[in-house]
Amino acid sequence: MAIFEDEPKKKARPHEIGQDLSLLSVDELSERIAILRDEIARLEAELKTKSTTKSAAEALFRRG
């Protein structure tokens, strides 16, 4: 917490693979898990979209 109101608040550092987790609280760990789960879901959705597009393109070129 900032001592003075006008002090900038420290931003939480983004999660880094291999980072020392012993310095994080239980709440911080839970928050990072939630963020990473959301990111995994986003990546899987993009992967599904790209796979569908790729399959459609392959089907189109096989016909020709």
C-alpha positions as CSV (number, residue, x, y, z in Angstrom):
1,M,0.0,0.0,0.0
2,A,1.3,3.5,-0.9
3,I,2.1,5.7,2.0
4,F,0.9,8.8,0.2
5,E,-2.2,8.9,-2.1
6,D,-0.2,10.3,-5.0
7,E,2.4,7.5,-5.0
8,P,2.1,5.2,-7.9
9,K,0.9,1.7,-7.0
10,K,3.1,-1.2,-7.8
11,K,1.9,-3.2,-10.7
12,A,1.7,-7.0,-10.3
13,R,4.3,-8.6,-12.5
14,P,3.0,-11.0,-15.1
15,H,3.6,-14.6,-14.5
16,E,6.8,-15.9,-15.9
17,I,7.5,-19.6,-16.5
18,G,9.9,-21.0,-14.0
19,Q,9.4,-18.0,-11.6
20,D,10.1,-18.6,-7.9
21,L,6.6,-19.1,-6.5
22,S,7.6,-19.2,-2.9
23,L,7.3,-15.4,-2.6
24,L,3.7,-15.4,-3.7
25,S,0.7,-15.5,-1.4
26,V,-2.1,-18.0,-1.7
27,D,-4.4,-15.3,-3.2
28,E,-1.7,-14.4,-5.7
29,L,-1.2,-18.0,-6.7
30,S,-5.0,-18.5,-7.1
31,E,-5.2,-15.3,-9.2
32,R,-2.4,-16.5,-11.5
33,I,-4.0,-19.9,-11.9
34,A,-7.2,-18.2,-13.0
35,I,-5.4,-16.0,-15.4
36,L,-3.5,-18.9,-16.9
37,R,-6.7,-21.0,-17.2
38,D,-8.3,-18.2,-19.1
39,E,-5.3,-17.9,-21.3
40,I,-5.3,-21.7,-22.0
41,A,-9.0,-21.5,-22.9
42,R,-8.2,-18.6,-25.3
43,L,-5.3,-20.5,-26.9
44,E,-7.5,-23.6,-27.3
45,A,-10.3,-21.6,-29.0
46,E,-7.8,-20.1,-31.4
47,L,-6.3,-23.5,-32.1
48,K,-9.8,-24.8,-32.9
49,T,-10.5,-21.9,-35.2
50,K,-7.2,-22.4,-37.1
51,S,-7.8,-26.2,-37.3
52,T,-11.2,-25.6,-38.8
53,T,-9.9,-23.1,-41.3
54,K,-7.0,-25.5,-42.2
55,S,-9.4,-28.4,-42.7
56,A,-11.7,-26.3,-44.9
57,A,-8.7,-25.1,-47.0
58,E,-7.4,-28.7,-47.4
59,A,-10.8,-29.9,-48.5
60,L,-11.1,-27.1,-51.0
61,F,-7.7,-27.9,-52.6
62,R,-8.4,-31.6,-52.7
63,R,-11.4,-31.0,-54.9
64,G,-9.5,-29.0,-57.5
